[in-house]
Amino acid sequence: MKATGIVRRIDDLGRVVVPKEIRRTLRIREGDPLEIFTDREGEIILKKYSPIGELSQFAGQYAESLAQSTGHLVCITDRDHVIAAAGNGKKEFEGKPISRQLEELIEDRKNILAQQGDSKFVRITLDDTGNYHDQAISTIICEGDAIGAVVLYEKNETAKMGETESKLAITAAGFLGRQMEQ
């Protein structure tokens, strides 16, 4: 664990303020849920809670199935990271933080179908090299909250994505959203 040198007092209601610098660094926004852990030494650990992270194994299997049937790279994200990736190139994306563009797309609850060069085309992760040509992205909605996205990504310029891929991404996002509600 890394010390920050910041000390905060607990107020009369038992609250502690998480400093703005730490919230910004960890991408914690107002209203974000935090999970609370304790250990034997009496330490309290706050961890940003990812509801879709609970489904990471299931999301991985779903992504694998989708990648096998479409031949595209498939990424499933929460609001911060790629939690599952399958298909050719998955190692470039697994566990990586998502780009600000994708974060905004999720916040705005958008579904897109785009080719590189289009104004709608977004980088998926912060270090996305931009080697991909086509994408279909759909926001995962659970109990009215946007919690992540399903991304179909294609490197091959001749393998154009269309309505079928768009509908697959929308269907996958809808299915994962409903799985979270159960």
Secondary structure, DSSP 4 states (H G I P E B T S, - for coil): -----------TTS--PPPHHHHHHTT--TT--EEEEE-TTS-EEEEE--GGGGGHHHHHHHHHHHHHHH-SEEEEE-SSBEEEEESTTGGGTTTPBBPHHHHHHHHTT--EEEETTSTT---SBTT--S---EEEEEEEEETTEEEEEEEEEE--TTS---HHHHHHHHHHHHHHHHHHH-
